[in-house]
Amino acid sequence: MSSDQAVRPGEAEALALDQADPGWRELFDIPPVDSGYYPEIAHFAGNSLGLRPKATRVELLEDLDSWGEWGAEGHFDAKRPWVDYHSLLTGPAARLVGALPAETVVMNSLTVNLHLLMVSFYRPAADRFKIVIEDSAFPSDSYAVRSQAAFHGYSPDDAVVRLRPRAGEDVLRTEDVVAALDSEVALVLLGGVNYLTGELMDIPAITAAGHAAGAVVGWDLAHAAGNVPLSLHDWDVDFAAWCSYKYLNSGPGSLAGAFVHERHLDAGLPRFEGWWSTAAASRFEMAPESRPPVSADAWQISNPPIFSMSPVRTSLEIFDEVGIEVLRERSLRLTAYLEKSLAGITPTRPLTVITPTDPARRGAQLSLRIGGGLKPKELAKKLRFEFGVIADTREPDVLRLAPVPLYSLYHDCWRVVEALAEVVPETA
Ligand SMILES: *Cc1c(COP(=O)(O)O)cnc(C)c1O
């Protein structure tokens, strides 16, 4: 028995909390363990790929069967007709991110949407061409902005400004982000919740500061959508994009969302177009020029993949029913419990939580820096095969734990802390 056993909250407490605050786990398929004592995995990787809602299989099969039943007529006669299927997703997606329906569209994948939005919103000029990102940006975002700068004829090293935390600190301070926004900045493109550290940025403050500096401000909400409440319209965000396979539980590589603020919808911004950019009423006129609607739908290009949209629709219904504010309340309780439990083992081990301690500055995820020469991948392997705990690691030294308020248990949190206490030796 390790010395910290006595201070760790016990299993009985976790089970009692699950009784009192059960979440919506019955709506999801929880994978069984490969090995380990408990029958179901403790899934802490919902920030990477969320679990499957039970209704997804049923409703996707309905949509698939419409094809068998109707052939081409399914465009109009299917139970959920394909011709305007994407519009079924617009309202729930808009409510989730605090947008008007006209500002929101579900289409493509995340990085593709970032590029399409940068076509409209990254308009560099000789004296204003810089793009500000965080040094710990997800690599896809980093590659995307570098390639956009190069596409416009700028050196990516000159154009892309990478924000680093202060020496000895793990997360960015809002005042330091704001201080970096000068008259050369054309575009600020940050993660709303940082994928690595779990830091929730002050989106309204940074957006306002970017605007005051004359820049356009876009947000990558991959780790924020379905995790924290958002008010993109009221915060005056210029544009945003998010994927739907993390907290939004829509399946691997599923479709992404995009937001364009109302004030840009009719502003004649440049845009790449295809036949889905034209207003629905004009789609089959076969005219040589598009007549785009005054909505984010105008950023669509192709007719969308129905069997990818189906899981997004099913999943968004859950968010609509539960409500992101209610979900956030349980998320705050669950993450606070994980934090408290971790505090029972971290002081004596080479484990440091690098996510902000202020609940207002984080979502569900807690990131741990691992020292003591332990390899994160080895650790994750042990957690999985010895304890049935799925956690996710990022090189070189970060373990990410995301208790997901829809389906994670307090008991899952208890399990991961017990497992870490076992596999991470105490420092002598
Ligand atoms: C998950 C994630 C991506 C993934 O991009 P895809 O285009 O969906 O492959 C990009 N950026 C961030 C910040 C992410 O968290």
PDBQT file of the ligand as one rigid body, heavy atoms in Angstrom, charges set to zero:
ROOT
HETATM    1  C1  LIG A 501      -8.752  17.471 -33.971  1.00  0.00    +0.000 C 
HETATM    2  C2  LIG A 501      -8.202  18.738 -34.491  1.00  0.00    +0.000 A 
HETATM    3  C3  LIG A 501      -7.970  18.915 -35.868  1.00  0.00    +0.000 A 
HETATM    4  C4  LIG A 501      -8.224  17.813 -36.845  1.00  0.00    +0.000 C 
HETATM    5  O1  LIG A 501      -8.423  18.296 -38.127  1.00  0.00    +0.000 OA
HETATM    6  P1  LIG A 501      -9.241  17.461 -39.224  1.00  0.00    +0.000 P 
HETATM    7  O2  LIG A 501      -9.287  18.379 -40.363  1.00  0.00    +0.000 OA
HETATM    8  O3  LIG A 501     -10.568  17.120 -38.625  1.00  0.00    +0.000 OA
HETATM    9  O4  LIG A 501      -8.468  16.214 -39.501  1.00  0.00    +0.000 OA
HETATM   10  C5  LIG A 501      -7.500  20.139 -36.284  1.00  0.00    +0.000 A 
HETATM   11  N1  LIG A 501      -7.251  21.141 -35.402  1.00  0.00    +0.000 NA
HETATM   12  C6  LIG A 501      -7.450  20.996 -34.075  1.00  0.00    +0.000 A 
HETATM   13  C7  LIG A 501      -7.165  22.116 -33.141  1.00  0.00    +0.000 C 
HETATM   14  C8  LIG A 501      -7.914  19.781 -33.587  1.00  0.00    +0.000 A 
HETATM   15  O5  LIG A 501      -8.084  19.636 -32.260  1.00  0.00    +0.000 OA
ENDROOT
TORSDOF 0
